[in-house]
Amino acid sequence: MNAAAELPRPARLAARNPLTGLEDYSFDVASRADVQAACAAVRQAQPEWAALGVAGRIAVLQRLSTSFEQHQAELIAAIAADTGRRRIAAIEFAGVQGMIAANCALAPVVFSDAAERASMIPGIVGRRQLVAYPVVGVIAPWNFPLILSMIDAIPALVAGCAVVLKPSEVTPRYVDPLRKIFAAVPELDRVFRVVRGPGATGADVIDGVDAIVCTGSVRTGRIVAEHAARRFIPAFLELGGKDPAIVTADADLDRASTAVVRASVLATGQACQSLERVYVDQRVYADFVRRVVAKVQPITLTCHESNGHIGPFIMGRQADIVKDHIDDAIARGAKLEIGGHLVEQGGRWCEPTVLSGVTHAMRVMKEETFGPVIPIMPYRTLDEAITLANDGEYGLSANVFAGSESDAQAIAERLEAGLVSIGDASMSSFVMDFEWEGFRLSGLGRARIGVSGIARYLRVKAIVTNRGPAAGVMDARDE
């Protein structure tokens, strides 16, 4: 028996409401047989989907965009209930519409190079055929449930693959309207399935697909990669981050402090590309800390004001991790400049927090915090700053603020991260025109956006023809 078949799972799971802390939603957990049936169904339908060709698939995806529009209110309401965030729920919806448009525009480019060309050997010609992986599994996280499921599903579909999505059990509500959206487009309804459940359900998905994509923690990514390796299928992973920012003495401190605060506390810091550590030239360190504290002061929690800035923790126990990081830093000598308190009002919130006097001996500078915390550390030399920024297991993205663009470019080239923002922070969250890959434990596999975001779901076949004379048997002698 496959090990996944032995993994325990309940028949039904309840989901916690991030705003109230109550378990007010439940869903049936997909059994191993359910997952196998979903994979088999889309596998059977995939050849017809691939046979539509890129133009045919684009036309269908454009109808999917219309279906999203028709279910906009219901979908946004479900995402808001899953995450406790109303405004970001609407941003997620708009982001998916943008993804559909972008992938439809890029797909013809990916499939354009099919012309025959001559070999270096006279009389031989060849051409390339792109063959989609029949079934792609997508394991999505809870922090941006819609956008981080569709960011992988949409390019796989346009490439000609069928998709089986396993969303996080923490945020399952959006699945109900999502199923309606895909059901309204018959061609896609045949090649797209959602299976809900815990980690065991994800293991079942890996057993039934030809390639797997996962966004999540390093721990989860390692489990997924090892499982995929046993099946000899590719795994594309986007995992955690501990994104740094470097601020030089001649940088625009007002601009830098504004960007640092936004990138650190937006979405309660619950984003892989959230800014989690800041290195500032010691000559402007005190001034920079004062500016950051002043910009944090007016930020409010949604539990105190209905139109507040920072929402609750989506997964309640994440609050404990964040508090442990804050407490550990203070115990080791960091200064709490502002914030630092958890608020319990059914859901769990954390005040935006600024820590000064931090060091790399503290967990808040080494481990992923995933909360609205801004630890700021001084540096003496630029070499020291770059060494500190590169010190760690992660390499998702990074940020640079310097007095000139040329100086910032020089710093960026020395940072070990997949995307470096200059003059702003966390631009990977909204700039989708440039391909990049996570370094170290932050990722595995080709870029998930741009041309590579589609091409990674396609295997390359060479079809080679000899139009010259065939080699004779006597021409193949060993001597």
Buried (B, 14 or more C-beta within 10 A) or exposed (E): EEEBEEBEBEEEBEBBBBBEBEEEBEBEBBBBEBBBBBBEBBBEBBEEBBEBEBEBBBEBBEBBBEBBEEBBEBBBBBBBBBBBBBBBBBBBBEBBBBBBBBBBEBBEEBBEEEEEEEEEEEEEBEBBEBEBBBBBBBBBBBBBBBBBBBBBBBBBBBBBBBBBBBBBBBBBBBBBBBBBBBEBBEBBBBBBBBBBBBBBBBBBBBBBBBBBBBBBBBEBBBBBBEBBEEBEBBBBBBBBBBBBBBBBBBBBBEEBBBBBBBBBBBBBBBBBBBBBBBBBBEEBBEEBBEBBBEBBEEBBBBBEEEEEBBBBBBBBEBBEBBBBBBBBBBEBEBEBBBBBEBBEBEBBBBBBBBBBBBBEEBBBBBBBBBBBBBBBBBBEEBEEBBEBBBBBBBBBBBBBBBEEEEBBEBBBEBBBBBBBBBBBBBBBBEEBEEBBBBBBBBBBBBBBBBBBBBBBBBEEEEEEEEEEEEEEEEEEEEE
